[in-house]
Amino acid sequence: MLSPVWGGLILGLLMGIVLQRSSFCGRAALVEAFEGGDKVRLRAFVLAMAATLLGTQLLSGLSLVDLSSTLYLRAAVPLLGLVIGGALFGAGMMLADGCPSRLIVRAAQGQSEALLTWLVFVLAIMASLDGVLAPVRERLAGPLVQLPAASLMGFFTGVPGWSLAIPLQILMVAFLFASARDSGGQDLKKSLSGALVGLLVAASWYVSTAGADEFDVKTTTALAFVAPAQDLLRFLAMERLGFPLKFGSASVLGVFIGAFVSAVAGRRFVWPTPPKSQILRNLVGGVLMAIGGIQAMGCTIGQGLAGVATLSLSSLIAVVSMVLGAWSANRLLRPAVPIA
């Protein structure tokens, strides 16, 4: 059985290849939804949600993963932080021309402004957790608020999670068919890439703990790109000070490597020179994503796929806030916001 580190690296490699080949991106999906485009990437994201939901609830139903220990299933949450953080993250990814995972892929393709934005994003995460931005984080978080339940299952005592997941998936599939019919069934391959993304996210729940040493503290987690990003930077810069490579940071590293190999193999590695105004906007977006992502406890994949797949109420609140923040930023920046 592979250790969580090796498992995370391999999952990240596969994820990087899929993300690079398909241009999968939560931010782009929202722009298509807001602007009334062909909704190819929106369909891919919805399909990713359906696949993650199915895979996660199956793993939980078979007792292969214990979702109760995840950070998403908590009834006492910083509600103000989730709402404000989600909105800041949503606005930030619009300014940054990509969510964290998309920035990694664009950086691996040779886009220097994406790499710079990602580095600023990671440094802002570190500053928010333990540095000069920590007071801002603490002020925005607000007090803990007790939600009616940690997950939607709290309203259906004794009902297994998969029984609630099925009607949700039926709604998602209905949207996919209706949307695909409107577009004439084009770009099916790009839409189906969302299923691969969702299955990889679902599998990461199992991989994160399956091969762990019996003496290690097992932490059930999934692919995410906020907190693991700072873990990777700390490993690369300060490994000898006691910052080892872990499942999350290994998966982020794997996405970099996988996307880079895929870009080079597909002859899509380029070195464009963006205008200075775009770079400044991207950097501001990176900082907002960092502050917002810490408050919202995740990103479009961490919360939007993995968190929602646990049927977590706090994840649903965070994701709705992200969408509202993205919509507001899109309205203010139009027509300067590209799909990326």
MARVEXZA-371777 format. One record per residue (C-alpha): residue in three letters; x, y, z. Coordinates in steps of 0.5 Angstrom, whole numbers, plus 500, padded with zeros to 3 digits. Example, Ala and Ser with C-alpha at 12.3 -4.5 7.8 and 13.67 -1.06 7.14 Angstrom:
ALA525491516/SER527498514/
This chain:
MET500500500/LEU503507498/SER504512504/PRO500518504/VAL506522501/TRP507518495/GLY499517494/GLY498524494/LEU504525489/ILE501520484/LEU494523485/GLY497530484/LEU501528477/LEU494525475/MET490531477/GLY495536474/ILE495532467/VAL487532467/LEU487540469/GLN492542464/ARG489538458/SER482540459/SER483547462/PHE478545468/CYS477551472/GLY472553477/ARG473560476/ALA472559468/ALA465555469/LEU462561473/VAL464566468/GLU461562463/ALA455562467/PHE455569468/GLU456571461/GLY451566458/GLY457562454/ASP457555452/LYS457553459/VAL462547457/ARG467548463/LEU460549467/ARG458542465/ALA465540467/PHE465543474/VAL458540475/LEU460533473/ALA466534477/MET461535483/ALA457529482/ALA463524481/THR466527487/LEU459526491/LEU458519489/GLY465517490/THR465520497/GLN459517499/LEU460510497/LEU467510500/SER463513507/GLY458508506/LEU463502505/SER467505512/LEU473506508/VAL473513510/ASP471517516/LEU468523514/SER466525521/SER474527523/THR474532517/LEU474539518/TYR468540514/LEU463537518/ARG463541524/ALA457544527/ALA461550531/VAL464554525/PRO466562524/LEU460564520/LEU462571519/GLY469568516/LEU465563512/VAL461568509/ILE466574508/GLY472569506/GLY468566501/ALA466573498/LEU473575498/PHE476568495/GLY471569489/ALA472576488/GLY480574488/MET480569483/MET476573478/LEU482578479/ALA487573479/ASP485570473/GLY484563476/CYS483559482/PRO489556486/SER489550482/ARG488554475/LEU494558477/ILE498552478/VAL497549471/ARG498556468/ALA505557471/ALA507550469/GLN505552462/GLY510558463/GLN506563464/SER510567469/GLU505572472/ALA501566474/LEU507563478/LEU508570481/THR501570483/TRP501564486/LEU507565490/VAL504572493/PHE498567494/VAL502563498/LEU506568502/ALA499571504/ILE496565506/MET503564511/ALA502572513/SER495570515/LEU496564519/ASP502566523/GLY504573520/VAL502581519/LEU496579517/ALA494574522/PRO490580526/VAL486581520/ARG484574519/GLU482574527/ARG478580526/LEU474577520/ALA473570523/GLY468573528/PRO465568534/LEU464561533/VAL456560531/GLN453553532/LEU449551526/PRO443547526/ALA447541524/ALA454539521/SER451536515/LEU445536511/MET444529514/GLY443532521/PHE436533518/PHE435526516/THR436522522/GLY438515521/VAL438516513/PRO445514510/GLY449519506/TRP448516499/SER440516499/LEU441524500/ALA446524495/ILE442520489/PRO437526488/LEU442531488/GLN446527483/ILE439526479/LEU439534479/MET446535477/VAL445530471/ALA438533469/PHE442540468/LEU448537464/PHE443534459/ALA439540458/SER445544458/ALA448539453/ARG442539449/ASP442547448/SER449547446/GLY449541441/GLY453536445/GLN459540443/ASP466539447/LEU464532450/LYS471530452/LYS472537456/SER466536460/LEU467529461/SER474531464/GLY470534470/ALA468526472/LEU476525472/VAL477531477/GLY471529481/LEU473521482/LEU481523483/VAL478528489/ALA474523492/ALA479518491/SER484522495/TRP480521501/TYR482514502/VAL489515499/SER490520505/THR490515510/ALA490508507/GLY497507507/ALA499511513/ASP504509519/GLU500506525/PHE504510529/ASP502516525/VAL496521527/LYS491519521/THR488526518/THR482524513/THR483530508/ALA482531500/LEU485534495/ALA485542496/PHE490548494/VAL490553500/ALA493550506/PRO497545503/ALA500550498/GLN504553504/ASP506547507/LEU509545500/LEU513552500/ARG515551507/PHE518544505/LEU522547499/ALA525552503/MET525550510/GLU525542510/ARG531541515/LEU527545520/GLY522540521/PHE517541515/PRO516535512/LEU512533505/LYS505531507/PHE499528503/GLY497535501/SER503539499/ALA505532495/SER499533491/VAL500540490/LEU507538488/GLY504533483/VAL500538480/PHE505542478/ILE509536475/GLY504533472/ALA501540468/PHE508541466/VAL510535463/SER503535460/ALA504542457/VAL511540454/ALA508534451/GLY502538448/ARG507543446/ARG503548450/PHE509551454/VAL510558452/TRP513565455/PRO507570454/THR509577457/PRO502580460/PRO501588461/LYS503591467/SER496593469/GLN494585469/ILE500583473/LEU498588479/ARG490586478/ASN493578479/LEU497580485/VAL491583488/GLY487577487/GLY492573489/VAL492576496/LEU484576496/MET484569495/ALA489567500/ILE485571506/GLY479569503/GLY481562502/ILE483561510/GLN477564512/ALA472560508/MET477554509/GLY478552502/CYS478553495/THR473551489/ILE476544489/GLY477544497/GLN470546499/GLY467546492/LEU468539491/ALA471535497/GLY467539502/VAL460539498/ALA461532497/THR461531505/LEU454534505/SER457539510/LEU453546511/SER459550512/SER461548505/LEU455550502/ILE455557506/ALA462558503/VAL461556496/VAL455560496/SER459566498/MET464564493/VAL459565488/LEU456571490/GLY463574491/ALA465572484/TRP459575481/SER460582484/ALA467582482/ASN465580475/ARG460585474/LEU465591477/LEU470588472/ARG466587466/PRO469587460/ALA476586463/VAL475579466/PRO477574461/ILE475566462/ALA483564462/
